[in-house]
Amino acid sequence: MNMPGRADAGRELYALELLAGKNTAVHRLHPAVKVISCVLFMAAVISFDRYSLGRLCPFLFYPCVLIALGELPPALLVKRTALALPFCLFAGLSNLVLERGAAFSIGRLTVSFGFLSFWALILRTLLCVAAVLILIATTPWTALAAQLRRFHVPAVFVTLLELCYRYIGVLLAESGSMYTAYKLRSANIKGVALSHMGSFVGHLFLRSVFRAERVYAAMKCRGYSMKTPPVSASPLKGADAVFLLVVAVFCALFRFVDLPLLAGRRIGALL
């Protein structure tokens, strides 16, 4: 690891939060509407069985439309979404080995059930992660946390979510300063020597604990409390109701109607 890498990681960590300050149609929507829409979308995506790869494809319209309307950088969202790939890859590779039964054939090419379940798992994961990232990129973190409290999400859960999210940046800063001090004492060593890694991680843990105590004490001095009631939200507008209705209809239509199958039959009839 190196110091520029730590700084870049810190900037990338909160890049999505900086995007939440924009003033687009999606950003102006009520936080409650965006949270409910995200939950509806993920519930619809997760509800499909493991072989419904084609049924999941129409749900790609949701992130694509929101990225366009919210003027979000697709490259950043794709990069963040791709971080979830290693986890679903390890979970899905076993499907390719264990489920070798033929699902259908295209000419001489036979597609197995494992192939369908593998790609369905990847697509389902990417869709859910993309929906959450878009929610974060279009909603300020304070407004999002306040809305979760208004939804009566347990205060402990919301507080842990806030502190973990905020403290990652502090942890990166601490590791960066320690690495700088290490390089000043070991200029001829590239990176952190394996023999020094245990001591480095131990000191990083202790520095993190002490820094966390000081951060929490500063928050308490400024009146922070888990039991503090959330600020009253602004009332819903007509655009909020329309957006929520469109998303609900969108999810219900793509969930209960096999649009790819209907489109395929229509194309087949025309040919």
N, C-alpha and C positions, 0 to 999 in steps of 0.2 A: 504494500500500500504506500501511497505517497500523498503529500500535502495537497497538490492540485486536485487529486482524485477525491479527497475528502471535501474540499470546497465545492467541487462540481456536484458531488452527491448531495451536499446540503442545499444547493440551489435547485437541483432537480426535485428534491423531496417536496418543496413547497411551491413548485412551478404551477401545479394544478390550482392551489389556493390563490395564487396571484391572478389566474384567469377568472376567478369568481368575481373580480371587481369590474368586469365589463358591464355594458349596458345594452344588452340585446333582449329580444323578445323572450328567450328562454331564461335569461338571468332575472328578468323582472317578474317571473311567475312566483306565486306564493310558495314558500318552503314546504308547507304541508302538502301541496299539490304535487310537487316534485318528488317528495318522499313516497307518497302513496302510489304515484305512477311507477316509480322504480320498483316498489314491492310487487305491484300487479304484474309488471313485465317479467320480473324474475320468477314469480310464482307460475306464470304461464309457461315459461321456458323449462322450468324444472319439472313440471307436471307430465311431460311427454315420457314415453317409455324409452328404453335404451337403444332401440333400433330406428327411431323416428328422425333420421338425418334430414330427409327431404322436408318434413314438416317444420323443422327449425329454421330453414333457410329464409322464409319470409320475414322472420323477426329481425333480420339484419337491417330492415328499413328503419327501425326505431333508433339505433345509435347513429346511423348515417344521417337521418333527418335532423336529429338534435345537434350533431356536430356542425352541420351546415347552418342551422338557424342560430346556434350559439357562437358561431365564428371561432370554433375551437381548432387548434392545430392537430390535424389527423396524425402526423408523425409522432407527436408526444403521446397521444392516447394509445396508438398502436404499440409504442415502445413499452408503456406501462402495462398494457394488457398482456403483452408477451411474457411478462414476468411470471404469470400464472401457468405458462405452458409446461415447465418442468414437472410441476406437481401432477397435472392431469396426464402427462405423458407416461409417468411411472405407473399411474393407476390404470391407464388404458392399454398399455402394452400387453398385459396378461390376456386381454380380450382377444387379441390377434392370435395368441397361441392356443387358448382354450376353446374358443368358439370358431371352429373351422367348417361348420355346416354351411352349405350353399344357400344364400338368400335369394339370389336371382342371377341370371346370366345375361351378358351383353355380347352377342356373337359368341366367340370362343372364350371370352373373359368371364370367369365366375367370381362373383362378389360374395364373400362370406359374411356371416352374421357378426363375426369379430371385427371385420373391417367397418361395418356400419356402426356398431357400438363404440368403436374407438374414435371415429371422427365425430359421432354425435356427442360423446363426452367432451371432446375438445371444443366443439362449437358451442355447446351449452355453457361450458366454463367461461369461454371468451365473451359470450354475450352478457352473462351476469356480471363479470368483472368490468366490462365496458360500461354497463349501465350505472354501476356504483361510481366509477371514475367520472363519468359525465355529471352525475349528481354533485360530486365534490367540486368539479370544475365550474359549475354554474351556480353554486350556493355557498356563500361565505360560511366558514367553519363555525363561527359564533351563532349564526342563524340556524344552522343545521343542528347544533347541539341543543339550542333552546327549543327547537321544534320537537326533538326527541323527548325532551322533558315534558313538553305539553302533551305528547302522546302517552305520558305516564310510563315511559321506559325507566327501569330502575335507576335511581340516581348514581348508585355505585358503578353500574355499567357505563353510563354516560361519562362520569368523571374519569374512570380508567381509560376510556377511549380518548378523551381530551388530553390527559396527561401523557399517555403513551405517544400520541401523535406529536405533541409538542416537544416531548423530551428526546425524541430521536435526533432532532437537530442539535440539542445540547450535547448528546452523546458523541455525535460526529465532531463537534467543536472540541470536546475534550480529547478525543483520540487524535485529532489533528495537532493540537498543541503538544501532546505527549510525543507524537512522532517527530515533530520539529526538534524537541529537546533531545530525543534519541539520536537523530541525525547529527546534531551538533557535537555529540559525544562519540559518535561512531561514523565518521564521514566516509570511511572506506568500505562500509558494509551496505550492500544494496538491499533495501527493505529491512524488515526486522528479522534478525537471526533466529533460527528455530530454538536455540538454547536460551534465548531471552524472551521467547513468546509467553511463557508462563508468568514471568514477572511482569511483563507488559500488560497482559490481560488482567492480572490481579490488581495492579495499580490503577488500571482504567476502571475496574469495578469499584474500588474504594473512592476514587475521585468522583465517580458518577453518583455514588450514594451521598457523599458530602454535598455535592452540587445540588442534588435533588432536594435535600433537606433545606438548603438555603433558598431554593426556588419556591418550595412550598411555604416556608416562613414568610417570604415576600408576598406571596399570594394571600396568605392569611392576614397580613398587615393591611392589605388593600380590600379586605372585607369578603374574601372568597369563602364560600361555604357550599357544601353539596346540597344543603337543604334550602338554598336561596331559590325562591320561586322564579320561574322564567318570566322574561318581559312579555307583556301582552303583545300578541301578534296583530298585524294589520288585517283588516277584513278581506275576505275573498272578493275578487273582481270577476267580471264576466269572462275575461280571457282565461282566468284560472279554471272556471267551470267548463269552458269549451275544451281546453287542453285535456283536462282529466277525462271528460266524456269521450274525446277522440281516442285517447290511449286505451280506455276501457273497452271501447268497441273494437279497436285494433287488436287487442289481446284476445278478446272473445272470438272474433272472426277467425284469426289465424290458429286459435286453439281448437275450435270445434269444426272448422271447415278445412278440408284437405285441398287447399288452393293449388299446390303443385300437381296433384293428381288431376284436378279439373282442367288445369291449363294443358297438361299433357294430352288428355282426351280431346280437348278442343283443337289442339295442333294436329293430332292424329286424324281427326275428322276432316280438317281442311286439306291435309295432304292426300 
